[in-house]
Amino acid sequence: MNDRTTAADPQGEAGSQVLSSRVIELRKKRGLTLEQLAAASGVSRSMLSQIERGRANPTLAVTLRIAQAFGLNIGELVDQPWAASRIELVRSDDTSQLFRDDQECRIRTLSPLHLEKNVEFYEIRIAPRARLHSAPHFEGTRELLTITQGRARVQAGDNDCVLSPGDSAHYHADLEHTIENSGDDELVGFLVVTYQ
């Protein structure tokens, strides 16, 4: 498949122009030279120059590296600022956000699923006396659990603790770990997962 835009591809051409304008705008706003942006993104100066002139239709990987150099995700880089909403909603009744939903446990993703991210937010609900057991995640993964209702026992590796409403625990999730509802009522909490 050809990565370059041709005159016969007006939609691709329009996309290249949006990306071109956006890269120029962000680079100038941040006072970066092409060389500095090349160093920050790992994309060659000549490729960046072609993108800014609208003469290249970069691969997704190249676009992602440019976005990350600006501290953005791809959607934020290529969206037209005046057309993009500054608020993304995750509705409570959106079933596509359910990570797990059964008799023992309900996990709902609170962060938009499309984002390239190193932080994830979840609402968890665990039935009385049930538990959520997890195998080790990637090395460097941490979890921060805050309890809003019920009582939890958290175990990570050889360590454990008991949490009541309002309590939080931060623990290594690159070890085998368990969140257990140690009470007679539903356990409700918020879980933040961070990746290095």
C-alpha positions in Angstrom: 0.0 0.0 0.0 1.3 3.4 -0.9 2.0 5.7 2.0 2.1 8.8 -0.1 -0.9 10.9 -0.9 -1.7 11.5 -4.6 -3.8 14.1 -6.3 -6.4 11.4 -6.9 -6.9 11.0 -3.2 -8.7 14.2 -2.1 -9.5 12.8 1.3 -5.9 11.9 2.0 -4.8 15.3 0.7 -7.2 17.1 3.0 -5.9 15.0 5.9 -2.3 15.8 5.0 -3.2 19.5 5.0 -4.8 19.3 8.4 -1.7 17.5 9.8 0.6 19.9 8.1 -1.1 23.0 9.6 -1.3 21.4 13.0 2.3 20.4 13.2 3.4 23.9 12.1 1.0 25.5 14.6 2.2 23.4 17.5 5.9 23.6 16.6 5.8 27.4 16.4 3.6 27.8 19.5 6.2 25.8 21.5 9.2 27.6 19.9 10.7 24.5 18.4 12.9 24.2 15.4 12.5 21.3 13.0 15.8 19.9 14.4 14.4 20.0 18.0 11.1 18.4 16.9 13.1 15.7 15.0 15.2 15.0 18.2 12.1 14.9 20.4 10.0 12.7 18.1 12.6 10.4 16.5 11.2 11.5 13.1 13.8 12.8 10.6 14.0 16.5 9.8 13.4 15.9 6.1 10.2 13.8 6.9 9.0 16.6 9.2 9.7 19.2 6.5 7.7 17.2 3.9 4.8 16.8 6.4 4.7 20.5 7.1 4.7 21.2 3.4 1.8 18.7 2.9 3.9 16.5 0.7 3.9 13.4 2.8 1.2 11.2 4.3 3.0 9.6 7.2 2.3 6.2 8.6 0.4 5.8 11.8 3.6 5.1 13.7 5.3 8.3 12.5 2.1 10.3 13.4 2.1 8.8 16.8 5.7 9.7 17.5 5.0 13.3 16.4 1.9 13.5 18.7 3.8 12.1 21.6 6.6 14.7 21.1 3.9 17.3 21.7 2.4 15.4 24.6 -0.8 14.6 22.7 -2.5 11.5 21.4 -3.1 11.0 17.7 -6.7 12.2 17.9 -5.7 15.5 19.6 -3.0 16.0 16.9 -5.1 15.5 13.8 -8.4 16.9 15.0 -9.2 20.4 13.9 -9.1 22.4 17.1 -12.4 24.3 16.3 -14.2 21.1 15.5 -13.1 18.9 18.4 -14.9 18.9 21.7 -12.8 19.6 24.7 -14.9 17.3 26.8 -15.1 13.6 26.3 -17.9 11.8 28.1 -18.1 8.3 29.4 -21.8 7.7 30.2 -22.8 5.5 33.2 -25.1 3.4 30.9 -22.5 2.8 28.1 -22.2 -1.0 28.1 -19.1 -0.8 25.7 -17.2 0.6 28.8 -17.8 -2.6 30.8 -14.6 -4.5 31.2 -16.3 -7.3 33.2 -19.9 -7.8 34.4 -20.9 -10.9 36.2 -22.4 -12.0 39.5 -19.2 -11.6 41.4 -17.7 -8.5 39.9 -18.4 -5.4 37.7 -15.5 -3.4 36.3 -16.4 -0.2 34.3 -13.7 1.7 32.4 -13.9 5.4 33.2 -11.2 6.6 30.9 -11.9 6.8 27.1 -10.9 3.5 25.5 -9.4 5.1 22.3 -6.7 7.0 24.1 -3.0 5.9 24.0 -2.3 6.2 27.7 -0.2 5.0 30.6 -3.0 5.6 33.1 -6.4 3.8 33.3 -9.4 4.6 35.5 -12.0 2.0 36.6 -15.0 1.8 38.9 -15.1 -1.7 40.5 -18.0 -3.4 42.3 -17.4 -6.7 44.0 -20.2 -8.8 45.5 -20.1 -9.8 49.2 -17.3 -12.3 49.9 -16.3 -12.4 46.3 -12.8 -11.4 45.0 -11.0 -10.1 42.0 -7.8 -12.0 41.5 -5.2 -10.8 38.9 -2.0 -12.3 37.5 1.0 -10.0 37.4 0.7 -7.2 34.9 3.6 -5.7 33.0 6.7 -4.8 35.0 6.4 -1.4 36.6 2.6 -1.5 36.8 1.1 0.0 39.9 -2.5 0.2 41.1 -4.2 2.8 43.4 -7.4 1.6 44.9 -9.8 3.9 46.8 -12.8 2.4 48.6 -16.1 4.4 48.7 -18.4 1.6 50.1 -17.8 -1.6 51.9 -14.6 -3.2 53.2 -11.8 -4.6 51.2 -8.8 -6.8 51.8 -6.0 -6.2 49.3 -3.1 -8.6 48.8 -0.1 -7.9 46.5 2.6 -10.5 46.6 3.3 -11.3 50.3 1.8 -8.0 51.6 -1.8 -7.3 52.5 -4.0 -4.7 54.1 -7.7 -4.0 54.9 -9.4 -0.9 53.6 -12.6 0.9 54.7 -14.6 3.7 53.0 -12.3 6.6 52.3 -9.1 4.5 52.5 -6.7 4.1 49.6 -3.9 1.6 48.9 -1.1 1.9 46.3 0.6 -1.3 45.4 2.7 -3.2 42.9 0.5 -4.8 40.3 3.4 -6.5 38.6 3.0 -9.1 41.3 0.0 -11.5 41.7 -2.7 -9.4 43.5 -6.2 -9.7 44.8 -9.0 -7.4 45.9 -11.4 -9.2 48.1 -14.7 -8.0 49.5 -14.4 -8.9 53.1 -17.8 -7.6 54.1 -21.5 -8.4 53.8 -22.3 -5.5 51.5 -21.3 -4.7 48.0 -17.7 -3.3 47.7 -17.4 -0.2 45.6 -14.2 1.5 44.7 -12.2 3.4 42.1 -9.0 1.9 40.7 -6.3 3.8 38.9 -3.7 1.7 37.0 -0.4 3.2 36.0 2.0 1.8 33.5 5.7 2.7 33.1 
